[in-house]
Amino acid sequence: MKKFKKMMMLFTLAFCLAYTTGLVVCAAEKPVNGGSSPKSAAVLEYNTRYMDRLEGTIPHSKWYQFTTNSQDAYYNITCKNLSIPTGLLAVSQPDFVLRTENLIDLKNSRIHLKENEQGNINLKLEKNTTYYVSVNPGMNPSKNTGQYSIQISCRYDTVSDISSQASNAALGQKYTSSLDGNGDIDWYQFKAPSDGTYHISFTNQNIETSALDSQKANVYLCTSYEEQLYQQSAGNGESKTFTCSLYAGETYLLKITMGTNKRTNTGDYSFKIWKYVPVSSVNIKPGKTITLVKGKTKQLQAVVVPLSATNKSVSWTSRNKKIATVSKSGKITAKNFGTTKITCTSKQENNKKAVCMIKVVPSKGKISRISSVSGKSLHITWKKQTGTTSYQLYRSANKNKGFTRIATIKNNCSYTDKKVKPKKVYYYKIRACKIKGNTKLYGKFSDVRYGRLK
């Protein structure tokens, strides 16, 4: 065990010494020896992290080259100063520069890195073109020695940054894309099918910001000749919608840009364009008056006109929740006897609404028994209903017609009909009644039952 610990200590010491001298290369990394001039530049492959050193010898700079793919795209050169000692001033720090085939520095393509600092060069480059990366030691080349890394990756941008080549955007469809830094501008175009009001929603999903910028991504609506009509800004994770009046047959441009720090503002966004169609009316199904038994429920349906309205959402309210309540989906629950109004209101046009009258009534009557009493009268009994005011009993000599009310009974669930004749059949039905103020609420009639004297 002691021997094993000693071996581990020696291995750890060797690893630390190797790291401080810049000789350690991780499995995902690849050593490279940069050329001393553009002619001898080392060729770099994509998505590989290359490790190299500045040795302090003449020539002091190291050169690398890569060739872009067969279409224009954004390229990211990630550089890190692993162990080159530096001062606080940029001139004392090694710099990493991206150059053209003619060895011209590209705009925003030079970064200075302190020890253990990482930076990125992010630019849109031309297809099938060779570019060079040079690493320079700074103002003290003999002392600025140490290890650094370089990695190149490609990211295609399918959205044009030239208005004359703007990508087509269809109304009603959500689009998601990204801004890739270094002043990237995304242009879209669409044609208004008719005069009217249009909405444009824009979401800054995760566009990066720094402490120095406005933390906003911007969307502009422009005419076909780039005259700005509307503008909206959204911070990281923020969504904004603006409304605009457009004309039939006209082509409009949508311009999406990043915030003030155009090199660090990178990330994703989404947008959607649609025509605003107002609500003209709201109706309620199944009708304007609905009768419900206490404790029962009923699903209402809102009919929003026209069907093409931009927002067909509605809200539901009850004037008296003690009588009946209504859910967000329009489901009514009858609570107590009485009447109330249910209102359905358009969320888009709050002056468009429909009203439905709700009556909560007793349940359907039920005759329990009809019996002959001493061959002289018929005794009718029925099921009691709690909370009702009275019961109305009807009689007829015909099962299907001719019923007349023969009695109104309070505080009782039976009645004796003495106005009957032997050998004759009598038909009966009953209903419950609830009186609230000046309103009489009737339940449904019971099924018809018959009786005769014996």
C-alpha positions in Angstrom: 0.0 0.0 0.0 2.8 2.4 0.9 4.5 1.6 -2.4 1.3 2.4 -4.3 0.9 5.7 -2.6 4.5 6.6 -3.4 3.9 5.8 -7.0 0.8 8.0 -7.1 2.7 10.9 -5.6 5.4 10.6 -8.1 2.9 10.5 -11.0 1.0 13.5 -9.7 4.3 15.5 -9.4 5.3 14.5 -12.9 1.9 15.6 -14.2 2.1 19.0 -12.5 5.6 19.6 -13.9 4.5 18.7 -17.3 1.5 21.0 -17.1 3.6 24.0 -16.0 6.0 23.5 -18.9 3.1 23.3 -21.3 3.6 19.6 -22.4 0.2 18.2 -21.3 -2.3 17.5 -24.1 -5.8 16.2 -23.2 -7.3 13.3 -25.2 -9.7 15.7 -27.0 -6.8 18.0 -28.0 -4.3 17.8 -30.8 -0.8 19.2 -30.9 0.2 21.3 -33.8 3.3 23.2 -34.9 2.3 26.5 -36.4 4.2 27.8 -39.4 6.7 30.6 -39.2 5.0 32.4 -42.1 1.8 32.2 -44.2 3.5 30.0 -46.7 4.3 27.4 -44.1 1.0 27.8 -42.1 -0.3 24.7 -40.5 -3.7 23.5 -41.7 -6.5 23.4 -39.1 -9.5 21.1 -39.3 -12.9 22.0 -37.9 -14.0 21.2 -34.4 -10.6 20.1 -33.2 -8.8 21.9 -30.3 -5.2 22.5 -31.3 -2.4 23.1 -28.8 0.8 25.0 -29.6 3.4 27.2 -27.9 5.1 30.5 -28.4 8.8 29.8 -27.8 10.2 33.4 -27.7 12.5 32.7 -30.8 12.6 34.4 -34.1 10.3 34.5 -36.0 8.0 35.1 -33.0 4.6 34.6 -34.6 2.8 31.3 -35.5 0.6 30.9 -38.6 -2.3 28.6 -39.3 -4.8 28.3 -42.2 -8.2 26.8 -43.0 -10.5 26.8 -46.0 -14.2 27.6 -45.7 -17.0 25.3 -46.9 -19.0 25.5 -50.1 -21.5 28.0 -48.8 -21.3 31.3 -46.9 -21.5 30.6 -43.1 -20.4 32.0 -39.7 -17.1 30.7 -38.4 -16.0 30.8 -34.7 -12.3 30.8 -33.8 -12.0 30.0 -30.1 -8.6 31.0 -28.7 -7.2 30.6 -25.2 -4.0 31.8 -23.5 -3.2 28.8 -21.3 0.2 29.8 -19.8 1.7 32.9 -21.6 2.5 35.5 -18.9 1.2 39.0 -19.6 0.8 42.5 -18.2 -2.5 44.4 -17.8 -2.1 46.4 -21.1 -3.3 44.9 -24.3 0.1 45.6 -26.0 1.8 43.3 -23.6 -0.6 40.4 -24.3 -0.5 37.9 -27.2 -3.0 38.6 -29.9 -4.9 36.3 -32.2 -5.7 37.7 -35.6 -7.9 36.4 -38.5 -6.6 37.5 -41.9 -7.7 37.1 -45.6 -5.7 35.4 -48.3 -4.1 38.8 -49.0 -3.1 38.9 -45.3 -5.5 41.8 -44.6 -6.9 41.9 -41.1 -10.7 41.5 -41.0 -12.8 43.9 -39.1 -13.4 42.8 -35.5 -11.0 39.9 -36.0 -8.2 40.7 -33.4 -8.4 39.8 -29.7 -5.8 40.2 -26.9 -5.8 37.6 -24.2 -4.4 37.6 -20.7 -3.0 34.4 -19.1 -5.8 31.8 -18.7 -8.3 34.0 -20.7 -10.4 32.7 -23.6 -11.8 34.8 -26.4 -13.8 34.3 -29.7 -13.6 35.7 -33.2 -17.0 35.2 -34.8 -17.4 36.3 -38.4 -19.3 35.5 -41.5 -16.8 34.3 -44.1 -17.0 33.7 -47.9 -17.3 30.2 -49.2 -14.4 28.2 -50.7 -11.9 30.7 -49.4 -8.6 30.3 -47.5 -8.1 32.3 -44.3 -5.1 32.7 -42.0 -4.9 32.9 -38.2 -1.7 34.4 -36.7 -0.7 34.3 -33.1 1.7 37.1 -32.0 3.5 37.4 -28.7 3.0 41.1 -27.9 5.5 43.8 -27.1 7.9 41.5 -25.2 8.3 38.4 -27.6 11.3 36.9 -25.9 9.5 36.7 -22.5 5.9 36.0 -23.7 6.4 32.3 -24.0 3.9 29.6 -23.1 1.0 27.4 -24.3 -2.2 28.4 -26.1 -5.1 26.6 -28.0 -7.1 27.3 -31.1 -10.3 25.7 -32.3 -12.4 26.5 -35.4 -16.1 25.7 -35.8 -18.7 26.5 -38.5 -22.3 27.6 -38.1 -24.5 28.1 -41.1 -26.8 31.1 -41.2 -29.9 30.5 -43.3 -31.3 34.1 -42.9 -30.0 36.8 -45.3 -28.4 39.9 -43.8 -29.1 41.8 -47.0 -32.5 43.3 -47.4 -32.6 42.7 -51.1 -32.2 38.9 -50.4 -34.6 38.8 -47.4 -36.1 35.4 -46.5 -39.8 34.9 -47.1 -42.0 34.8 -44.0 -45.6 33.4 -44.1 -48.4 34.9 -42.1 -49.5 32.9 -39.1 -46.3 30.8 -38.9 -43.8 31.0 -36.1 -40.1 31.4 -37.1 -37.1 30.7 -34.9 -33.5 31.6 -35.8 -30.4 33.1 -34.3 -28.1 36.1 -34.3 -24.4 35.1 -34.6 -22.6 38.2 -33.4 -20.4 40.7 -35.2 -23.3 42.9 -36.4 -25.4 40.0 -37.8 -28.7 41.3 -39.2 -31.6 39.0 -40.2 -34.0 40.2 -42.9 -37.4 38.8 -43.7 -40.1 39.9 -46.1 -43.8 39.3 -46.4 -46.8 40.7 -48.4 -50.0 42.0 -46.8 -52.9 40.1 -48.4 -55.4 42.8 -47.5 -55.8 46.2 -45.8 -56.0 46.0 -42.1 -54.3 45.7 -38.7 -51.5 43.2 -38.2 -49.7 41.9 -35.2 -46.0 41.1 -34.9 -44.8 39.2 -31.9 -41.1 39.0 -31.1 -39.3 36.9 -28.4 -35.7 37.3 -27.4 -35.2 33.7 -26.3 -31.6 33.8 -25.1 -29.6 36.5 -26.9 -26.5 37.1 -24.8 -25.8 40.5 -23.3 -23.0 42.2 -21.4 -22.9 44.6 -18.6 -22.1 47.4 -21.0 -24.9 47.0 -23.6 -28.6 47.8 -23.5 -29.5 44.1 -23.1 -32.0 44.4 -25.9 -32.6 42.8 -29.2 -34.5 44.9 -31.8 -37.1 44.1 -34.4 -38.0 46.8 -37.1 -40.8 46.8 -39.5 -39.8 48.6 -42.7 -41.2 49.3 -46.2 -39.7 47.5 -49.2 -37.2 50.4 -49.5 -36.1 50.1 -45.8 -38.1 53.0 -44.4 -38.6 52.2 -40.8 -42.3 52.1 -39.7 -42.3 50.4 -36.3 -39.7 49.3 -33.8 -39.7 47.1 -30.7 -37.0 45.9 -28.3 -36.9 42.8 -26.1 -34.5 41.9 -23.3 -33.2 38.4 -22.7 -36.2 36.0 -22.2 -38.7 38.8 -23.0 -41.6 38.8 -25.5 -43.1 41.9 -27.1 -46.0 42.4 -29.6 -46.7 45.5 -31.6 -49.7 46.4 -33.8 -49.4 48.0 -37.2 -51.7 49.1 -40.1 -50.7 47.6 -43.5 -52.0 47.9 -47.0 -53.0 45.2 -49.5 -50.4 44.0 -51.9 -47.5 45.9 -50.3 -44.3 44.1 -49.4 -42.9 44.7 -46.0 -39.5 43.9 -44.4 -38.7 42.7 -40.9 -35.2 43.6 -39.7 -33.9 41.8 -36.6 -30.7 43.1 -35.0 -28.8 42.6 -31.7 -28.1 45.1 -28.9 -25.2 47.6 -28.6 -22.5 45.1 -28.1 -22.5 43.5 -31.5 -19.8 41.0 -30.8 -21.3 39.4 -27.7 -25.0 39.7 -28.5 -25.5 36.2 -29.9 -28.4 33.8 -29.3 -31.9 32.7 -30.5 -35.1 34.6 -31.2 -38.5 33.8 -32.6 -41.3 35.9 -34.2 -44.8 35.5 -35.8 -46.8 37.8 -38.0 -50.5 37.6 -38.3 -53.5 39.7 -39.5 -55.7 41.1 -36.8 -59.4 40.0 -37.4 -61.8 41.6 -35.0 -64.7 39.8 -33.3 -68.1 41.0 -34.6 -70.4 39.1 -32.3 -70.6 36.4 -29.6 -73.4 33.9 -29.1 -74.1 31.2 -26.6 -75.2 27.6 -27.3 -77.6 25.9 -26.5 -79.7 29.1 -26.2 -80.5 32.3 -24.3 -82.5 30.6 -21.6 -81.5 27.4 -19.8 -83.4 25.6 -17.1 -81.4 23.4 -14.7 -82.3 21.3 -11.7 -80.5 22.2 -8.5 -77.2 20.3 -8.3 -77.0 19.6 -12.0 -74.4 20.9 -14.5 -74.5 22.1 -18.1 -71.8 22.9 -20.6 -72.2 26.1 -22.5 -70.5 26.8 -25.8 -69.3 30.2 -27.0 -69.8 30.9 -30.7 -67.4 33.7 -31.8 -68.0 35.3 -35.2 -66.2 35.3 -37.5 -64.4 32.0 -37.2 -61.3 33.7 -38.5 -61.1 36.1 -35.6 -57.6 36.6 -34.3 -58.4 35.7 -30.8 -61.5 33.6 -30.2 -60.9 33.3 -26.4 -63.8 34.3 -24.1 -64.4 34.7 -20.4 -67.4 33.6 -18.4 -69.0 35.3 -15.4 -72.1 34.7 -13.2 -74.2 37.6 -11.8 -75.2 35.5 -8.8 -72.8 32.7 -7.8 -75.2 31.6 -5.0 -77.7 30.6 -7.8 -75.3 29.2 -10.3 -71.5 29.3 -10.9 -69.7 29.0 -14.2 -66.2 27.7 -14.9 -63.5 29.2 -17.2 -64.6 26.7 -19.8 -68.3 27.6 -19.6 -69.6 24.8 -17.4 -72.5 25.8 -15.3 -73.3 24.3 -11.9 -76.8 24.9 -10.4 -76.4 25.8 -6.7 -79.8 27.0 -5.4 -83.3 27.8 -6.7 -83.5 31.1 -8.5 -82.5 32.9 -11.6 -79.3 34.5 -12.7 -77.4 35.6 -15.8 -74.3 34.1 -17.3 -72.2 36.5 -19.4 -69.8 35.4 -22.1 -67.3 38.2 -23.1 -64.7 38.2 -25.9 -61.2 38.6 -24.6 -60.2 40.4 -27.8 -63.1 42.8 -28.0 -64.5 43.2 -24.5 -67.6 45.1 -25.8 -68.7 41.9 -27.6 -70.6 39.7 -25.3 -73.7 37.4 -25.0 -76.0 36.8 -22.0 -77.8 33.6 -21.0 -80.6 33.4 -18.4 -80.3 30.5 -16.0 -83.3 29.2 -14.1 -82.6 26.7 -11.3 -85.8 24.8 -10.6 -87.0 21.8 -8.5 -86.4 18.3 -9.9 -89.0 16.3 -11.9 -92.0 15.2 -9.8 -92.6 11.6 -9.0 -96.0 10.0 -8.1 -95.3 7.1 -5.7 -98.8 5.6 -5.5 -102.5 6.0 -6.3 -104.9 3.9 -4.2 -108.7 3.6 -3.9 -110.1 4.7 -0.5 -113.4 2.9 0.5 -114.5 2.9 -3.2 -115.3 6.6 -2.9 -112.0 8.5 -3.5 -108.5 8.2 -4.8 -105.5 8.8 -2.6 -102.3 10.1 -4.4 -98.9 10.2 -2.8 -95.6 11.5 -4.3 -91.9 11.9 -3.5 -91.0 14.9 -1.3 -88.6 17.6 -2.6 -86.7 19.6 -0.1 -86.9 23.4 -0.3 -90.0 23.6 -2.5 -92.9 25.9 -1.8 -95.8 23.7 -3.0 -96.9 20.9 -5.4 -99.4 21.2 -8.2 -101.6 18.2 -8.9 -103.2 17.8 -12.4 -105.9 15.4 -13.5 -107.5 14.3 -16.8 -109.8 11.6 -18.2 -107.4 11.2 -21.2 -103.8 10.1 -20.8 -102.4 12.5 -23.4 -104.4 15.7 -23.1 -107.0 17.7 -21.2 -105.1 18.0 -17.8 -106.4 20.6 -15.4 -105.0 21.5 -12.0 -107.2 20.2 -9.2 -105.1 21.1 -6.2 -102.1 23.1 -4.9 -100.7 21.3 -1.8 -98.3 22.8 0.7 -96.4 21.0 3.5 -97.7 17.6 2.4 -96.9 14.9 0.0 -100.4 13.4 -0.5 -103.8 14.4 -1.6 -107.3 12.7 -1.6 -109.4 13.2 -4.7 -113.0 12.9 -3.8 -114.5 14.1 -7.1 -114.2 10.7 -8.9 -116.8 8.3 -10.2 -116.9 4.5 -10.1 -115.6 2.5 -13.1 -113.9 5.5 -14.6 -110.2 5.8 -15.1 -108.4 9.0 -14.0 -104.9 10.1 -15.0 -102.7 12.2 -12.7 -99.4 14.1 -12.9 -97.6 16.4 -10.4 -94.9 19.1 -10.3 -93.0 21.0 -7.6 -93.0 24.8 -7.3 -90.6 27.2 -5.7 -91.6 30.8 -5.2 -88.7 33.4 -4.9 -90.0 36.9 -4.7 -92.2 37.4 -7.7 -90.8 34.5 -9.6 -92.3 31.1 -9.7 -90.0 28.2 -10.5 -91.6 25.0 -11.7 -90.0 21.6 -11.9 -90.9 19.1 -14.7 -94.2 17.2 -14.5 -94.0 13.6 -13.3 -94.8 10.7 -15.6 -98.5 10.2 -15.9 -100.0 7.6 -13.5 -103.7 6.4 -13.5 -106.1 5.2 -10.9 -109.8 4.1 -10.5 -112.3 3.3 -7.8 -112.6 -0.3 -6.7 
